[in-house]
Amino acid sequence: MDENGLRRLLGAVRQGDLSPDDALSRLRAMPFEQIGFARVDHHRAVRCGLPEVVYCPGKTPAQVREIVHALSAGEHNVLATRAAPEVFEAVRAEFHDAEYDETARTIVLRRGARQEPVGHIAVCCGGTSDLPVAEEARITAETFGQRVTTHYDVGVAGLHRLLADGETIQRAHVVVAVAGMEGALASVLGGLVAVPVIAVPTSVGYGASFGGVSALLTMLNSCASNVSVVNIDNGFAGGYIASLINRQASGKGE
């Protein structure tokens, strides 16, 4: 829908020929912006609750910069994941306020109005080697306006470290459990909290961990019924899904 079409739609609402709900229904499927090599979805937040995010691998630095440029015209913060330093330099050449996190490999361009973070997401990780994935989850959630507490290096090899943060974690609306090796952290957390636990297996571990497959299978076979699992090293998905749950639990999802 172009500007003239949008004006006609809004005019129909003003004149009473179209209800606001019907107008919103029409807008859910549009628009996107054609920039040659990509179609940028400006209405992802209208349909899905959260805006489009840029996945950087496989794209050139120039392509990422162009997509970020298109998304920056909106009212939402822009997030790019798995960004190499040279990708960030290309983005920063145009947007000097872009923020880069070397651990999480994320780029954040803040365009939305700063608001008080909502709800409570607890991001937990087994060990320091899991930090890149855990930080990707944290930054994803915080970029979408969620309040996050972090509980790092709380793996089951020293269970007392997790229990020391138990009260804070139990107050969360949703928990993200990031762990490699055997991936037992998610099951332990599932037995401690009364909220959804999003398990994120990591590729951390020795040979028999099979690049995170062992942790993935452990989490999939968890006996804790509140545990759900995303793909290996997918901290972004953990933070994204946690944000959707947290917004609903906080009454901010409507």
N, C-alpha and C positions, 0 to 999 in steps of 0.2 A: 504494500500500500504506500503510495507516494503522499506528499504533503497535501495535495488537493483532495485525495481520497480521504485522508484523515480529517480534513476540515469538514467534508461532507458528512462523515460519520458523526463527528462532534455536533455538527449543526442539527442532524436528525435527533440526537439526544436532547439538545436544547429546546427544540420545537415539540418534543414529546412524541415524535414518530417512532422512536426507538428507545427501549429501556436501557439504563446503564448496564444491567446484567447482559443484555443481548449484545451491546457494543463490546463489552469485555470479552464475550465469547468469540466474537469475530476477530478481535485483536490477538487472541491467544495463538493463532496459527500464523501470525505475520508480525513484523516484516523481517526480512534478512537483507543484509547489504552485500551485494556482489562486488568483490574487489579483485576479480580476475582469477586468482588461484584458490580463492576461498569464499565461502558464503558465511558472513558473520551474523550470528543469531542474536539480534538485539532484544528479543522478547523471551529469551529463555527464562528469565525470572518471573515473567507473567504466567508462563505455562507451568514451570517446574519449581518455582519458589526461590531459586538461586540463579545467578547469572552464569553465562558461558565462561569457561576457563580455558586457557591456552595450554595445550600439551606441546612442549617444545621439540622433543626428539623427532627427527625426520624432517624438520623444517629448517630452512636457512635462517641466519640471524635477521636478514632483511625481511623475510616473510613474517617472522614473529613480530618484528617492529611494526609492520603494516597492520597486522591483526590487532595488536595492542592499540595502535593509533585509532583504528575504527571503534574498538570497544571503549576507548577513553572518552568518546563523545557522550556516553550514557551517564547515568546518575549512580552507577554502582562502582565499587572498587574493582580493579582489574587484577587477576591472578594468573601468573604463568608458572607452570611446574616443570621440573626436570630441566632447568635452564643452565647451560654451560656458561662460564664467565664471558666468553665472546658474544653470546646472545644478550647477556645483560648489558655489555658495553654498547651494543647496537641500539638497545632500547634507551639506555641512558643518554645517548647522543641526542635524542629528541626530547626525552622526558627526564630532566635533571633531578626530579623529586622521586624517581623510581627507587625502590628499596630492594636490595639483594641479600639473601641469606645463603651463605656458602654451605652451611651444613645441610639445609633442606633443599638447596638448589631451586629456590623460588624467587620470583620477581613479583612485587606488589606495587601497584600504582593506585594511590588512594584518591578516589574521586567522589565517593559518597560522603554525605555530611557525617561528621564524627558524632556518634551517639554512645550512650552508656551500654556496654556489653550486656547481653541478656543471658539468663539461665545459668547453667553450670555443666560443662563438659570436663570430665577428668581424663587426661591422657596419661597412660601408664606405659612404661617400657621396661623390659627385663634387664638390659645392660647398656653401657655406654655405646657399644657397637650398634645398637638399634636406634641411636639418636637421629640419624638422617631421616628415617621413616617416621619416627615419632614427631620430629619437628615439622615435617611436611603436613602431618595431620593437624598439629597445633596451629600453624600459620594459616592453613586452609580455613579452619573454624574461626579463627580470630579475624581473618579478612572478611568473613561473612557476618561479623558482628556478634560473635558468641563469646561468652566468658569461659575461659579455660584455666584449669589448674593442672600443673604438670607434676608427675610423680615418677621420677626417672631412677634407674638402677635399683629396681625393686623386684628383681627376679627371684624365682623360687629357691635358688641356691642359698639365699639368706632371707627366709620368709619373714623374719622379724622386721625387716626394712619396709615391707609392704604393710604389715599390720600397724606399724607406727603411724601411717597415713590413713588408716582405715576409716576414721570418723569423717575426714574430709571427702574421701572417695565415696563413701556411702551417702553423702548429701547431693551427689551429682545426679543429673537427669539422665545421663548416658555416659558410659565408660568406653574408652578406646584402649584396647590391650595390644601392645606392640611387642612381639617377642620372636626370637629365632631359636636356635638349638632344638629342643623338643617342644617348645611352644606351650608349656604347661600354664603359663601365667594367666591365660584367658579363662581356663577352667577354674583356677583358684579364685579369680575375681568374680566369676559367675556364681560361686558359692558364697560370696560375701555381700552382694548388693541385690537390691530389688528392682533393678532397672536393666535396660538392654546393654549388653556388652558386645562391642564390635571388635572382633579379633582380627589383627593384622599380622600375618606371618611374615618374617623377614628371612632373607637369604643368608643370615649369619649362622655359622656353624662349621664343624669339620666335615669330612668327606661324606659320611653317612647321612648328613642332613640333606643331601641332594639339592643344594641351592635353595633351601626353604621348603621343599616338598614335605619333609618330615614334620616341620612345624604346622604346615597347612593341614596335613592329615590328622595330626593330633587335635587341632582346633575343630576340624570338621566332625571328629568323633567325640567331642566333648560331652560329658554326661551332665553338664550344666545347661539347662533348657533355655536360658536367656542369652546364650552365646550365638552370634551369627558371624560369618567369616567373609572377608574380602580377599582379593588376590595377593600373591606374594609381593611384598615391598610397596603395596599400594596405600601409602599413608594418606594420599589425597582422598581416596574413596572413603577411608575411615573417618576423616575429618568432615567430608561432605555429608555423609549419611548421619553422622552424629549431629551436625548442624540442623538438618531437617527434623530429627527427633527432638532436639533441644528446643527448637522454635515452637513446636507443637506443645511440648510440656510446659513452656514458659508463656503460652498464650500469645505468641508472636507469629504464628504460622498462618494466620488468616489473611 
